[in-house]
Amino acid sequence: MSIAQQYLLDTHRARQHGEPAPPAPGTHDGQAVRELRDYWQFRAVLAGRPARGRIRSALGRWLHLRPRSTC
């Protein structure tokens, strides 16, 4: 059974029982991503690492260490 089919079945059952319909699939995905990002930033602070800009600074270090071609 796919997610859409399960959602339709749950909606139908809720309507029969007079309950509120469940949220559509994907409704809260943005909030979940924000909470995950906040969690990883919190973990970085606890570990003594910078909470923001870690990927950009790592890429910057990597790019500056590469020898430049003289073409």
KEKOLLUM-322070 format. One line per 4 residues: number of its first residue (from 0); for each residue x, y negated, z negated of N, C-alpha, C. Coordinates in Angstrom, 1 decimal, always signed. Atoms other than C-alpha are relative to their C-alpha. Layout:
N
NUM) X,Y,Z,X,Y,Z,X,Y,Z; ...
This chain:
71
0) +0.8,+1.2,+0.0,+0.0,+0.0,+0.0,+0.9,-1.2,+0.0; -0.8,+1.2,+0.0,+1.4,-3.4,+0.9,-0.4,-1.0,-1.0; +0.3,+1.0,+1.0,+1.5,-6.4,-1.3,-1.3,-0.7,+0.4; +1.2,+0.7,-0.4,-1.3,-8.1,+0.7,-1.2,+0.9,-0.3
4) +1.1,-0.9,+0.3,-3.5,-5.0,+0.4,-0.3,+0.1,-1.5; +0.2,-0.1,+1.4,-2.9,-4.8,-3.3,-0.7,-1.3,-0.5; +0.6,+1.3,+0.4,-3.7,-8.5,-3.7,-1.5,-0.1,+0.3; +1.4,+0.0,-0.4,-7.0,-8.1,-1.8,-0.8,+0.9,-0.9
8) +0.7,-0.9,+0.9,-7.9,-5.1,-3.9,-0.2,-0.6,-1.4; +0.0,+0.6,+1.3,-7.1,-7.0,-7.1,-1.1,-1.1,+0.0; +0.9,+1.1,-0.1,-9.1,-10.0,-5.9,-1.5,+0.5,+0.0; +1.3,-0.6,-0.1,-12.1,-7.8,-5.1,-0.5,+0.5,-1.3
12) +0.3,-0.5,+1.3,-12.0,-6.1,-8.5,-0.3,-1.2,-1.0; +0.2,+1.2,+0.9,-11.7,-9.5,-10.3,-1.4,-0.6,+0.3; +1.3,+0.6,-0.4,-14.7,-10.8,-8.3,-1.1,+0.8,-0.5; +1.1,-0.9,+0.4,-16.8,-7.8,-9.2,-0.2,-0.1,-1.6
16) +0.1,+0.1,+1.4,-16.0,-8.2,-12.9,-0.2,-1.4,-0.6; +0.3,+1.4,+0.4,-16.5,-11.9,-13.0,+1.3,-0.7,-0.6; -1.2,+0.6,+0.5,-12.8,-12.6,-13.8,+0.6,-0.9,+1.0; -0.6,+0.9,-0.9,-10.6,-15.3,-12.3,+1.0,+0.9,+0.9
20) -0.8,-0.7,-0.9,-8.7,-14.2,-9.2,+1.5,-0.1,-0.3; -1.4,+0.0,+0.2,-5.0,-13.3,-9.5,+0.7,-1.0,+0.9; -0.7,+0.9,-0.9,-2.4,-15.7,-8.1,+0.4,+0.7,+1.3; -0.4,-0.6,-1.2,-1.5,-15.1,-4.5,+1.5,+0.4,+0.0
24) -1.4,-0.4,+0.0,+1.8,-13.3,-3.8,+0.9,-1.2,+0.5; -0.9,+1.1,-0.4,+4.7,-15.8,-3.6,-0.3,-1.4,-0.6; +0.4,+1.2,+0.5,+2.9,-18.5,-5.5,+1.0,-0.6,-1.0; -1.0,+0.4,+1.0,+5.5,-18.7,-8.3,+1.4,+0.2,+0.3
28) -1.4,-0.3,-0.3,+8.6,-17.9,-6.4,+1.0,-1.2,-0.2; -0.9,+1.2,+0.2,+10.0,-21.5,-6.5,+0.3,-0.1,-1.5; -0.2,+0.2,+1.4,+9.6,-21.6,-10.3,+1.0,+1.1,-0.5; -0.9,-1.1,+0.3,+11.3,-18.2,-10.6,+1.5,-0.3,+0.4
32) -1.3,+0.3,-0.4,+14.3,-19.4,-8.6,+0.6,-1.1,-0.9; -0.5,+1.1,+0.9,+14.6,-22.6,-10.7,+0.4,+0.6,-1.3; -0.3,-0.5,+1.3,+14.5,-20.6,-13.9,+1.3,+0.9,+0.1; -1.2,-0.8,-0.1,+17.2,-18.2,-12.6,+1.2,-0.9,+0.1
36) -1.1,+1.0,-0.1,+19.4,-21.2,-11.6,+0.3,-0.6,-1.4; -0.3,+0.6,+1.4,+19.0,-22.7,-15.1,+0.6,+1.0,-0.9; -0.6,-1.0,+0.8,+19.8,-19.4,-16.7,+1.5,+0.2,+0.3; -1.4,-0.1,-0.4,+23.1,-19.1,-14.7,+0.8,-1.2,-0.4
40) -0.7,+1.2,+0.4,+24.0,-22.7,-15.5,+0.2,+0.1,-1.5; -0.1,-0.1,+1.4,+23.4,-22.0,-19.2,+1.1,+1.0,-0.4; -1.0,-1.0,+0.3,+25.5,-18.9,-19.1,+1.4,-0.5,+0.3; -1.2,+0.6,-0.3,+28.3,-20.8,-17.4,+0.5,-1.0,-1.1
44) -0.4,+1.0,+1.1,+28.3,-23.5,-20.2,+0.4,+0.8,-1.2; -0.4,-0.8,+1.1,+28.4,-20.8,-22.8,+1.4,+0.7,+0.2; -1.3,-0.6,-0.3,+31.4,-19.2,-21.1,+1.1,-1.1,+0.1; -1.0,+1.1,+0.0,+33.2,-22.6,-21.0,+0.4,-0.4,+1.5
48) -0.2,+0.3,-1.4,+32.9,-23.0,-17.2,-0.9,-1.2,+0.4; +0.9,+1.1,-0.4,+31.5,-26.1,-15.4,-1.4,+0.6,+0.5; +1.4,-0.5,-0.4,+27.7,-25.7,-14.9,-0.4,-0.3,+1.4; +0.4,+0.4,-1.3,+27.5,-27.5,-11.6,+1.2,-0.2,+0.9
52) -1.0,+0.3,-1.0,+29.6,-27.7,-8.4,+1.1,+1.1,+0.0; -1.1,-1.0,+0.0,+31.5,-24.4,-9.0,+0.3,+0.5,+1.4; -0.2,-0.5,-1.3,+31.0,-23.1,-5.5,+0.7,-1.0,+0.9; -0.6,+1.1,-0.9,+31.9,-26.4,-3.8,+1.5,-0.2,-0.4
56) -1.3,+0.2,+0.4,+35.0,-26.8,-5.9,+0.9,+1.3,+0.3; -0.8,-1.2,-0.4,+36.1,-23.1,-5.3,+0.2,-0.1,+1.5; -0.2,+0.0,-1.5,+35.6,-23.6,-1.5,+1.0,-1.1,+0.3; -0.9,+1.1,-0.2,+37.5,-26.9,-1.7,+1.4,+0.5,-0.3
60) -1.3,-0.5,+0.3,+40.4,-25.2,-3.4,+0.5,+1.0,+1.0; -0.4,-1.0,-1.0,+40.4,-22.4,-0.9,+0.3,-0.6,+1.3; -0.3,+0.7,-1.3,+40.3,-24.7,+2.1,+1.3,-0.8,-0.1; -1.3,+0.8,+0.1,+43.2,-26.8,+0.7,+1.2,+0.9,-0.1
64) -1.2,-0.9,+0.1,+45.4,-23.8,+0.1,+0.3,+0.7,+1.3; -0.3,-0.6,-1.2,+45.1,-22.5,+3.6,+1.0,-0.8,+0.8; -1.0,+0.8,-0.8,+48.0,-23.4,+5.9,-0.8,-0.6,+1.2; +0.7,+0.6,-1.2,+46.9,-25.8,+8.6,+0.7,+0.3,+1.3
68) -0.6,-0.3,-1.3,+47.5,-24.9,+12.2,+0.5,-1.3,+0.6; -0.6,+1.2,-0.6,+49.7,-27.3,+14.2,-0.3,+0.0,+1.5; +0.4,+0.0,-1.4,+47.9,-26.9,+17.5,-0.3,-1.3,+0.6
